[in-house]
Structure formats: structure tokens, C-alpha cells
Amino acid sequence: MKTAVISGGNGGLGRAMAARLEAVGWHCVLMDIDVAGLEPSPTRTPVCVDLTDTAALEKAAAQIIATRPSVDMVIYNAGVSQIAPFAEADAASHRRVFEINYFAAIEMARAFQQPVRDSGGTHLAISSVAGFAPLYGRTAYAASKHALQGFFASLRGEEAPFGVRCLIAAPSFVATNIDNADCGEDGILRPGAATDGIDYMSPEQAAKIILRGVDKGRDFIPVGRVAWLASLMMRVSPGLYERMMRRNISGT
């Protein structure tokens, strides 16, 4: 039985990807800071860990590696968003977004690098439209996703000699936490909770597209109509994309 390790495994998209993988015979290890509601089963292992605590992450990864026969795919799905103009967001909140969205993923990749090499497996980074295009009111979030996407695109060449794939999925707006859209004073909120999105898709729809792209071995997987359109427009006319994005999200 192949094993997939999914960070942010208790979120809507994490659960949806796990359900699809389990249905075709995978065992999923779901890592999250809160695993309430996730029950262990023959196809599922919840792991409670704060991914920004490097020592705790390394310990959890070592336990997973020791107990699973192989680690065949690692999905870097954990993340937060931040809706706040740069002028109103302090440095601490900007760093917090990076700690969760970027540095936690990088340390997770470091922890699982060797077992993924051993299995000739896959690193799958869940980026965003904001990972390759600007997004109004989300400077820290967009910067962290650009960094994440740049890291895994560059890692691809280093891992290719080991038979390892580094894939990037870029969803547009996935409605996972619309009913829990409150954010703190720093503007940080759970992914999928923004209420200013465009053309929302369900976690199940997004999971289907992402894993179909994995099956086809696509290095880059735009997820949803907005992501496909944004990807095309950023190649053809970045200025037009930015004007349309700003008008649709900010109303200006």
C-alpha cells in the first residue's frame, strides 16, 4: 500500500485529496495542528503537529518514516491566507505567513527527502494563483506562494536524477472555510475563508483536478477556470490580467 503524507490534512482540501487517494488504495498520513474529527483507520493516520516547530516536525516525520513501508508522495497543503494591505500589515504578521506557507513546507521537504528518493516518489506543492500572479490585498500571501512555487520548481531539477517528481498545483478560489471567515487583527485567516473570491470551487472539485494532474505527471497544474485563465493571461498580457484582477476583487 502506497503512502501519501498530507500537511494541512484536516482542512477541506486535505480531506478531499485523502478521500480520493484512499479510495484507490493509498494510505494517507494527515498532519495538522488540529486533528479533531480525524479518526485512525486502516487507510488513515492522523498526526497532530505544529509544522512551524521544526523539532516537532522532524520527530513526527521520523515516526512516520519508521512505521510506513514507504513514503510515495508528500503533499504540501498546509497554509494560511492574509487579507491586509501592506501599509496595514506589520512585519511580524508577514513573517508568520512565511513561517506557515513557506518555511514549514521546506523543512517538511527536508525531512521526507530521502524516503521520497527511496520510493521514486512525488513532492506535490499546493500553491495558488497568487504563486504566479499578483493578488490584490494579499502581498504577504502572494510572496509566500511565489517563494513556495520557486522552491519546488527549482528542486525539480535536483531530484529528477533520483526518479522523483516535483509537481505544483495552483488552485484559484476553493471554498473550504467560508463559514469561518473571521480573521484576526493581523488579517491572517484559514485558507478558503476569503469572501472576496471569484468563481469558487468545492474542495472535492479541486482535489479531482489536482490528482488527475498528478496521474498525468503534469509539472504545473492550474486548478479551476480562474487559474487556467490567469495562467494564460500572465503569459500573454500581464498588465491586462492585473487590471481585471484588481477590478474584480477590489472594485477599482
Order of alpha helices (4+ residues) and beta strands (2+ residues): beta-alpha-beta-beta-alpha-beta-beta-alpha-alpha-beta-alpha-beta-beta-alpha-beta-alpha-alpha
